[in-house]
Amino acid sequence: MGEPLTRDNTFHIKLDAFKTELLHLKDRSKTSLLQIYMDEKRKVVNRQFAFGGYLEDRSWYARSPLYGKERSIHLGVDIWTDEEAPVYAPLEGVIHSFADNAGFGNYGPTLILKHEVNGMVFHTLYGHLSRKNLEQWTQGEAVSAGTHIGKLGNMQENGEWPAHLHFQIIIDLQGKEGDYPGVSAAEDVNFYKINCPDPNLLLGF
């Protein structure tokens, strides 16, 4: 995110613990209330970044028909901060694919990088980016660790979410390009726990 994420600028937030507080957000026209909620949480603790979410059961995905009632378990880590915040590649790799996954509750502009470390191939997904970034990416282009790969999108382009990065590790993309499920049904979570391991393995929170 352009600077080391430490105890001084980052705090952990468990959104599954706030189901009751978030029930009123089922009306998509009230998405801005979620932005206010996140801003207030960061302000109270005086931190630039909030993070969390791996394997959280978030009932509020039911707000969007994209997920239905059965898909509610989050498969990545979210890093919540300001619009236009820069995003950098944590490892060297190549641009595997990208897409604008438009629609309420979706990723919006999404980038997937492919990496190989000690003979192991895996991918990292970056969701909710800015639409401007779509013009800078080229499939197959090499990316060094620390390369600026995009900025966080605003609510009008990122699937109607408060500004944040959805970061996910994926072993097997199962033939998908520019997209991969970021939320699982409970009955499928054992598969996804293996195919999408904890992003903290890389982030080191």
FILOGU-760873 format. One line per field, with one value per atom (N, C-alpha, C): residue number from 1; chain; atom name; x, y, z. Coordinates in steps of 0.02 Angstrom, whole numbers, plus 50000, padded with zeros to 5 digits. Layout:
! FILOGU-760873
nr = [NUM	...]
kette = [A	...]
atom = [CA	...]
xx = [X	...]
yy = [Y	...]
zz = [Z	...]
This chain:
! FILOGU-760873
nr = [1	1	1	2	2	2	3	3	3	4	4	4	5	5	5	6	6	6	7	7	7	8	8	8	9	9	9	10	10	10	11	11	11	12	12	12	13	13	13	14	14	14	15	15	15	16	16	16	17	17	17	18	18	18	19	19	19	20	20	20	21	21	21	22	22	22	23	23	23	24	24	24	25	25	25	26	26	26	27	27	27	28	28	28	29	29	29	30	30	30	31	31	31	32	32	32	33	33	33	34	34	34	35	35	35	36	36	36	37	37	37	38	38	38	39	39	39	40	40	40	41	41	41	42	42	42	43	43	43	44	44	44	45	45	45	46	46	46	47	47	47	48	48	48	49	49	49	50	50	50	51	51	51	52	52	52	53	53	53	54	54	54	55	55	55	56	56	56	57	57	57	58	58	58	59	59	59	60	60	60	61	61	61	62	62	62	63	63	63	64	64	64	65	65	65	66	66	66	67	67	67	68	68	68	69	69	69	70	70	70	71	71	71	72	72	72	73	73	73	74	74	74	75	75	75	76	76	76	77	77	77	78	78	78	79	79	79	80	80	80	81	81	81	82	82	82	83	83	83	84	84	84	85	85	85	86	86	86	87	87	87	88	88	88	89	89	89	90	90	90	91	91	91	92	92	92	93	93	93	94	94	94	95	95	95	96	96	96	97	97	97	98	98	98	99	99	99	100	100	100	101	101	101	102	102	102	103	103	103	104	104	104	105	105	105	106	106	106	107	107	107	108	108	108	109	109	109	110	110	110	111	111	111	112	112	112	113	113	113	114	114	114	115	115	115	116	116	116	117	117	117	118	118	118	119	119	119	120	120	120	121	121	121	122	122	122	123	123	123	124	124	124	125	125	125	126	126	126	127	127	127	128	128	128	129	129	129	130	130	130	131	131	131	132	132	132	133	133	133	134	134	134	135	135	135	136	136	136	137	137	137	138	138	138	139	139	139	140	140	140	141	141	141	142	142	142	143	143	143	144	144	144	145	145	145	146	146	146	147	147	147	148	148	148	149	149	149	150	150	150	151	151	151	152	152	152	153	153	153	154	154	154	155	155	155	156	156	156	157	157	157	158	158	158	159	159	159	160	160	160	161	161	161	162	162	162	163	163	163	164	164	164	165	165	165	166	166	166	167	167	167	168	168	168	169	169	169	170	170	170	171	171	171	172	172	172	173	173	173	174	174	174	175	175	175	176	176	176	177	177	177	178	178	178	179	179	179	180	180	180	181	181	181	182	182	182	183	183	183	184	184	184	185	185	185	186	186	186	187	187	187	188	188	188	189	189	189	190	190	190	191	191	191	192	192	192	193	193	193	194	194	194	195	195	195	196	196	196	197	197	197	198	198	198	199	199	199	200	200	200	201	201	201	202	202	202	203	203	203	204	204	204	205	205	205]
kette = [A	A	A	A	A	A	A	A	A	A	A	A	A	A	A	A	A	A	A	A	A	A	A	A	A	A	A	A	A	A	A	A	A	A	A	A	A	A	A	A	A	A	A	A	A	A	A	A	A	A	A	A	A	A	A	A	A	A	A	A	A	A	A	A	A	A	A	A	A	A	A	A	A	A	A	A	A	A	A	A	A	A	A	A	A	A	A	A	A	A	A	A	A	A	A	A	A	A	A	A	A	A	A	A	A	A	A	A	A	A	A	A	A	A	A	A	A	A	A	A	A	A	A	A	A	A	A	A	A	A	A	A	A	A	A	A	A	A	A	A	A	A	A	A	A	A	A	A	A	A	A	A	A	A	A	A	A	A	A	A	A	A	A	A	A	A	A	A	A	A	A	A	A	A	A	A	A	A	A	A	A	A	A	A	A	A	A	A	A	A	A	A	A	A	A	A	A	A	A	A	A	A	A	A	A	A	A	A	A	A	A	A	A	A	A	A	A	A	A	A	A	A	A	A	A	A	A	A	A	A	A	A	A	A	A	A	A	A	A	A	A	A	A	A	A	A	A	A	A	A	A	A	A	A	A	A	A	A	A	A	A	A	A	A	A	A	A	A	A	A	A	A	A	A	A	A	A	A	A	A	A	A	A	A	A	A	A	A	A	A	A	A	A	A	A	A	A	A	A	A	A	A	A	A	A	A	A	A	A	A	A	A	A	A	A	A	A	A	A	A	A	A	A	A	A	A	A	A	A	A	A	A	A	A	A	A	A	A	A	A	A	A	A	A	A	A	A	A	A	A	A	A	A	A	A	A	A	A	A	A	A	A	A	A	A	A	A	A	A	A	A	A	A	A	A	A	A	A	A	A	A	A	A	A	A	A	A	A	A	A	A	A	A	A	A	A	A	A	A	A	A	A	A	A	A	A	A	A	A	A	A	A	A	A	A	A	A	A	A	A	A	A	A	A	A	A	A	A	A	A	A	A	A	A	A	A	A	A	A	A	A	A	A	A	A	A	A	A	A	A	A	A	A	A	A	A	A	A	A	A	A	A	A	A	A	A	A	A	A	A	A	A	A	A	A	A	A	A	A	A	A	A	A	A	A	A	A	A	A	A	A	A	A	A	A	A	A	A	A	A	A	A	A	A	A	A	A	A	A	A	A	A	A	A	A	A	A	A	A	A	A	A	A	A	A	A	A	A	A	A	A	A	A	A	A	A	A	A	A	A	A	A	A	A	A	A	A	A	A	A	A	A	A	A	A	A	A	A	A	A	A	A	A	A	A	A	A	A	A	A	A	A	A	A	A	A	A	A	A	A	A	A	A	A	A	A	A	A	A	A	A	A	A	A	A	A	A	A	A	A	A	A	A	A	A	A	A	A	A	A	A	A	A	A	A]
atom = [N	CA	C	N	CA	C	N	CA	C	N	CA	C	N	CA	C	N	CA	C	N	CA	C	N	CA	C	N	CA	C	N	CA	C	N	CA	C	N	CA	C	N	CA	C	N	CA	C	N	CA	C	N	CA	C	N	CA	C	N	CA	C	N	CA	C	N	CA	C	N	CA	C	N	CA	C	N	CA	C	N	CA	C	N	CA	C	N	CA	C	N	CA	C	N	CA	C	N	CA	C	N	CA	C	N	CA	C	N	CA	C	N	CA	C	N	CA	C	N	CA	C	N	CA	C	N	CA	C	N	CA	C	N	CA	C	N	CA	C	N	CA	C	N	CA	C	N	CA	C	N	CA	C	N	CA	C	N	CA	C	N	CA	C	N	CA	C	N	CA	C	N	CA	C	N	CA	C	N	CA	C	N	CA	C	N	CA	C	N	CA	C	N	CA	C	N	CA	C	N	CA	C	N	CA	C	N	CA	C	N	CA	C	N	CA	C	N	CA	C	N	CA	C	N	CA	C	N	CA	C	N	CA	C	N	CA	C	N	CA	C	N	CA	C	N	CA	C	N	CA	C	N	CA	C	N	CA	C	N	CA	C	N	CA	C	N	CA	C	N	CA	C	N	CA	C	N	CA	C	N	CA	C	N	CA	C	N	CA	C	N	CA	C	N	CA	C	N	CA	C	N	CA	C	N	CA	C	N	CA	C	N	CA	C	N	CA	C	N	CA	C	N	CA	C	N	CA	C	N	CA	C	N	CA	C	N	CA	C	N	CA	C	N	CA	C	N	CA	C	N	CA	C	N	CA	C	N	CA	C	N	CA	C	N	CA	C	N	CA	C	N	CA	C	N	CA	C	N	CA	C	N	CA	C	N	CA	C	N	CA	C	N	CA	C	N	CA	C	N	CA	C	N	CA	C	N	CA	C	N	CA	C	N	CA	C	N	CA	C	N	CA	C	N	CA	C	N	CA	C	N	CA	C	N	CA	C	N	CA	C	N	CA	C	N	CA	C	N	CA	C	N	CA	C	N	CA	C	N	CA	C	N	CA	C	N	CA	C	N	CA	C	N	CA	C	N	CA	C	N	CA	C	N	CA	C	N	CA	C	N	CA	C	N	CA	C	N	CA	C	N	CA	C	N	CA	C	N	CA	C	N	CA	C	N	CA	C	N	CA	C	N	CA	C	N	CA	C	N	CA	C	N	CA	C	N	CA	C	N	CA	C	N	CA	C	N	CA	C	N	CA	C	N	CA	C	N	CA	C	N	CA	C	N	CA	C	N	CA	C	N	CA	C	N	CA	C	N	CA	C	N	CA	C	N	CA	C	N	CA	C	N	CA	C	N	CA	C	N	CA	C	N	CA	C	N	CA	C	N	CA	C	N	CA	C	N	CA	C	N	CA	C	N	CA	C	N	CA	C	N	CA	C	N	CA	C	N	CA	C	N	CA	C	N	CA	C	N	CA	C	N	CA	C	N	CA	C	N	CA	C	N	CA	C	N	CA	C	N	CA	C	N	CA	C	N	CA	C	N	CA	C	N	CA	C	N	CA	C	N	CA	C	N	CA	C	N	CA	C	N	CA	C	N	CA	C	N	CA	C	N	CA	C	N	CA	C]
xx = [50041	50000	50043	50106	50149	50190	50175	50213	50204	50251	50244	50181	50145	50086	50107	50101	50127	50074	50092	50046	50029	50073	50063	50013	50004	49958	49901	49897	49849	49814	49750	49715	49670	49658	49617	49544	49501	49429	49393	49349	49310	49239	49224	49159	49104	49122	49070	49041	49076	49052	49001	48992	48948	48887	48864	48807	48747	48732	48673	48678	48737	48746	48740	48754	48756	48691	48643	48582	48545	48549	48513	48544	48600	48634	48610	48557	48533	48507	48486	48465	48528	48538	48599	48608	48554	48559	48592	48601	48631	48703	48734	48803	48848	48833	48875	48878	48828	48829	48886	48901	48957	49023	49027	49087	49095	49041	49044	49065	49037	49053	49128	49157	49228	49271	49252	49290	49291	49234	49231	49273	49273	49314	49388	49410	49481	49498	49450	49462	49469	49427	49428	49496	49525	49589	49648	49633	49685	49735	49707	49747	49728	49776	49764	49730	49746	49722	49685	49630	49597	49604	49612	49619	49584	49571	49541	49497	49465	49413	49423	49483	49493	49449	49408	49360	49306	49296	49241	49175	49125	49057	49019	49010	48981	48911	48861	48792	48771	48806	48785	48801	48834	48840	48772	48723	48656	48625	48656	48633	48633	48680	48688	48664	48625	48604	48662	48720	48780	48797	48782	48802	48744	48684	48628	48636	48594	48596	48649	48673	48717	48791	48812	48883	48895	48933	48944	49014	49056	49121	49176	49208	49257	49323	49351	49410	49475	49472	49533	49540	49587	49595	49577	49539	49523	49567	49592	49630	49591	49561	49516	49556	49552	49586	49553	49589	49559	49557	49509	49508	49575	49593	49654	49718	49713	49773	49810	49876	49914	49920	49927	49936	49998	50040	50103	50107	50141	50150	50195	50174	50217	50273	50266	50315	50323	50378	50386	50341	50321	50278	50262	50207	50183	50108	50084	50012	49978	49939	49903	49842	49800	49738	49708	49658	49623	49555	49509	49442	49407	49356	49313	49251	49251	49195	49143	49106	49058	48996	48960	48897	48898	48839	48831	48858	48907	48935	48993	49010	49064	49131	49185	49252	49265	49228	49250	49314	49357	49421	49464	49487	49521	49583	49638	49701	49722	49748	49775	49848	49893	49963	49980	50026	50051	50122	50136	50202	50230	50295	50328	50384	50379	50428	50451	50515	50543	50506	50488	50455	50380	50352	50280	50246	50195	50158	50093	50079	50017	50000	49943	49918	49897	49899	49870	49819	49764	49709	49700	49689	49681	49614	49566	49500	49483	49435	49409	49458	49492	49540	49505	49544	49517	49511	49460	49449	49505	49538	49593	49649	49656	49711	49705	49645	49635	49678	49693	49732	49807	49830	49902	49926	49880	49899	49905	49954	49963	49973	49932	49937	50006	50036	50102	50160	50146	50198	50230	50296	50332	50322	50316	50306	50357	50394	50441	50408	50437	50413	50418	50365	50364	50338	50321	50293	50224	50212	50146	50098	50047	50002	49932	49918	49853	49837	49775	49750	49681	49659	49593	49540	49488	49434	49384	49342	49289	49226	49177	49117	49078	49086	49049	49079	49141	49174	49198	49196	49226	49176	49115	49064	49020	49025	48987	49006	49072	49100	49138	49145	49194	49263	49306	49371	49410	49430	49472	49501	49554	49584	49563	49537	49526	49587	49625	49687	49678	49691	49678	49732	49753	49800	49759	49777	49741	49793	49789	49835	49814	49754	49728	49670	49677	49625	49567	49575	49522	49499	49548	49533	49504	49496	49466	49517	49494	49537	49504	49542	49517	49465	49453	49401	49411	49391	49390	49347	49308	49265	49303	49277	49306	49263	49207	49160	49134	49131	49113	49051	49017	48964	48997	48964	48992	49008	48968	48979	49042	49067	49126	49189	49185	49240	49302	49294	49353	49397	49365	49404	49440	49404	49434	49487	49483	49535	49602	49600	49661	49683	49635	49652	49665	49639	49648	49674	49738	49765	49765	49776	49773	49823	49799	49844	49895	49884	49933	49999	50000	50063	50110	50082	50122	50124	50067	50062	50097	50099	50136	50103	50038	50004	50008]
yy = [49940	50000	50063	50057	50115	50129	50095	50102	50037	50022	49961	49964	49909	49906	49880	49923	49909	49919	49907	49919	49994	50036	50108	50137	50104	50133	50086	50028	49977	49947	49930	49893	49840	49788	49733	49746	49734	49743	49679	49656	49595	49616	49614	49636	49584	49522	49473	49486	49523	49538	49595	49627	49685	49671	49608	49591	49634	49642	49680	49752	49781	49851	49860	49807	49813	49791	49766	49741	49796	49858	49913	49931	49900	49917	49875	49835	49793	49836	49897	49944	49970	49955	49974	50050	50088	50160	50186	50144	50165	50141	50124	50101	50153	50217	50269	50264	50233	50224	50177	50129	50085	50123	50170	50212	50253	50283	50322	50277	50217	50169	50154	50139	50123	50183	50242	50303	50317	50307	50320	50271	50208	50158	50176	50197	50215	50278	50324	50387	50375	50332	50319	50293	50248	50219	50256	50306	50348	50306	50266	50225	50237	50233	50244	50184	50124	50063	50019	49989	49934	49872	49814	49754	49696	49644	49583	49549	49496	49467	49396	49367	49300	49249	49215	49164	49192	49257	49286	49267	49253	49240	49306	49336	49403	49398	49401	49394	49451	49507	49565	49559	49504	49494	49480	49462	49450	49514	49572	49635	49630	49591	49589	49522	49522	49460	49419	49450	49415	49355	49359	49308	49263	49290	49251	49240	49199	49187	49137	49097	49042	49061	49112	49131	49189	49176	49227	49225	49177	49169	49200	49250	49291	49255	49253	49212	49251	49317	49357	49400	49446	49497	49564	49604	49672	49721	49770	49826	49890	49918	49976	50040	50087	50151	50201	50251	50305	50290	50321	50318	50342	50312	50331	50310	50274	50249	50202	50207	50166	50093	50049	49978	49955	49916	49893	49817	49788	49716	49693	49643	49621	49574	49544	49497	49508	49485	49488	49436	49449	49402	49430	49407	49433	49447	49492	49506	49448	49411	49353	49376	49419	49440	49497	49529	49583	49592	49624	49635	49687	49718	49763	49723	49696	49656	49703	49735	49786	49754	49795	49772	49779	49789	49799	49740	49754	49701	49664	49679	49643	49677	49653	49678	49746	49763	49818	49799	49848	49832	49785	49732	49678	49657	49647	49625	49560	49514	49451	49444	49434	49422	49348	49324	49255	49256	49214	49212	49141	49136	49071	49081	49046	49051	48980	48968	48902	48846	48859	48809	48804	48842	48840	48898	48883	48934	48949	49013	49035	49104	49130	49194	49239	49304	49351	49395	49407	49446	49511	49565	49632	49660	49665	49687	49756	49790	49856	49912	49905	49955	50009	50057	50112	50092	50116	50100	50128	50182	50210	50159	50113	50066	50015	50006	49957	49973	50037	50058	50045	50035	50028	49956	49908	49838	49805	49761	49722	49649	49605	49535	49507	49472	49442	49488	49550	49597	49578	49581	49566	49621	49602	49649	49634	49684	49675	49687	49659	49675	49750	49780	49852	49893	49861	49897	49925	49988	50018	49986	49951	49916	49947	49996	50027	50071	50096	50134	50108	50123	50101	50143	50109	50143	50174	50218	50248	50205	50224	50184	50176	50223	50220	50169	50147	50102	50037	50032	49973	49922	49924	49877	49906	49972	50008	49986	49989	49976	50037	50045	50093	50073	50122	50109	50057	50004	49953	49908	49872	49822	49753	49713	49642	49606	49575	49540	49465	49424	49352	49312	49258	49210	49154	49134	49080	49033	48970	48921	48905	48880	48859	48905	48942	48988	48951	48887	48846	48874	48900	48924	48994	49027	49093	49147	49202	49259	49324	49364	49428	49425	49366	49357	49289	49285	49222	49234	49184	49194	49219	49272	49299	49284	49252	49234	49164	49122	49052	49034	48983	48952	48907	48896	48855	48785	48758	48689	48682	48737	48735	48761	48781	48817	48773	48709	48666	48665	48666	48670	48737	48791	48857	48872	48842	48852	48826	48774	48746	48786	48802	48837	48911	48939	49010	49017	49002	49004	49075	49080	49143	49194	49251	49302	49328	49317	49339	49303	49247	49214	49261	49306	49356	49423	49442	49509	49514	49459	49458	49497	49505	49539	49498]
zz = [50000	50000	50000	49982	49976	50039	50092	50155	50194	50237	50278	50321	50324	50366	50434	50485	50551	50604	50666	50721	50728	50702	50710	50660	50602	50552	50531	50564	50543	50603	50595	50647	50616	50654	50631	50647	50598	50608	50589	50632	50620	50601	50537	50514	50526	50536	50552	50621	50662	50729	50730	50671	50668	50624	50623	50581	50597	50661	50680	50657	50664	50644	50569	50530	50458	50424	50461	50431	50392	50417	50384	50317	50298	50236	50178	50187	50132	50074	50089	50037	50004	49940	49905	49904	49910	49909	49971	50023	50086	50093	50036	50039	50071	50062	50091	50167	50198	50271	50291	50249	50263	50259	50212	50207	50271	50295	50357	50415	50417	50470	50471	50412	50409	50426	50402	50416	50491	50524	50596	50635	50614	50648	50643	50584	50575	50615	50618	50653	50728	50755	50827	50850	50810	50829	50798	50757	50726	50685	50640	50596	50523	50478	50407	50375	50399	50367	50417	50393	50429	50386	50418	50379	50413	50374	50402	50351	50373	50332	50308	50317	50289	50325	50287	50309	50356	50357	50395	50362	50403	50379	50381	50322	50317	50287	50328	50304	50258	50262	50222	50148	50126	50054	50022	50063	50037	50009	50022	49991	49915	49888	49816	49788	49734	49702	49674	49670	49646	49690	49755	49802	49823	49826	49852	49926	49954	50027	50047	49999	50017	50019	49982	49980	50028	50081	50132	50163	50146	50178	50135	50163	50126	50120	50059	50044	50040	50048	50045	50107	50104	50156	50125	50161	50140	50177	50140	50169	50154	50205	50197	50209	50162	50169	50123	50098	50059	49984	49950	49877	49848	49792	49756	49792	49847	49880	49832	49829	49782	49804	49755	49768	49730	49764	49735	49737	49689	49687	49744	49783	49839	49816	49757	49731	49656	49630	49557	49525	49464	49428	49360	49331	49267	49274	49231	49230	49195	49234	49207	49168	49199	49167	49207	49177	49211	49178	49215	49190	49232	49204	49242	49260	49320	49344	49375	49330	49351	49381	49420	49449	49525	49553	49624	49664	49707	49749	49718	49656	49622	49636	49602	49613	49580	49527	49486	49451	49433	49400	49443	49411	49447	49409	49446	49416	49448	49408	49433	49409	49457	49442	49451	49411	49416	49443	49491	49523	49522	49525	49535	49586	49642	49695	49714	49706	49722	49687	49624	49583	49593	49639	49652	49616	49577	49540	49578	49586	49617	49591	49611	49586	49644	49632	49679	49643	49676	49646	49684	49647	49675	49649	49693	49673	49699	49666	49684	49667	49610	49588	49548	49524	49485	49412	49379	49309	49265	49287	49249	49241	49288	49286	49229	49203	49150	49089	49079	49020	49028	49090	49100	49100	49103	49109	49040	49033	48972	48992	48966	48983	48965	49012	49001	49020	49038	49056	49123	49126	49188	49239	49302	49357	49411	49432	49486	49554	49606	49673	49685	49709	49720	49663	49607	49550	49567	49549	49559	49509	49534	49489	49486	49528	49524	49584	49584	49640	49658	49719	49740	49705	49683	49648	49696	49669	49709	49707	49745	49752	49687	49641	49578	49530	49541	49494	49525	49591	49624	49649	49621	49644	49699	49709	49760	49831	49844	49910	49934	50000	50025	49998	49989	49957	49998	49964	49996	49942	49961	49918	49942	49896	49909	49883	49929	49911	49925	49875	49881	49847	49879	49849	49818	49758	49723	49693	49709	49680	49608	49600	49534	49515	49461	49439	49404	49393	49363	49295	49258	49190	49188	49244	49244	49228	49201	49185	49209	49245	49268	49323	49348	49399	49433	49495	49532	49594	49616	49674	49735	49765	49826	49887	49875	49929	49915	49966	49958	49998	49974	50014	50066	50122	50176	50152	50108	50085	50042	50016	49972	50006	50069	50100	50109	50118	50127	50065	50006	49944	49940	49953	49945	49997	50057	50107	50082	50040	50011	49950	49907	49844	49855	49908	49924	49996	50006	50075	50103	50168	50204	50175	50152	50124	50174	50237	50287	50280	50244	50228	50192	50152	50116	50153	50181	50210	50277	50314	50377	50433	50432	50487	50550]
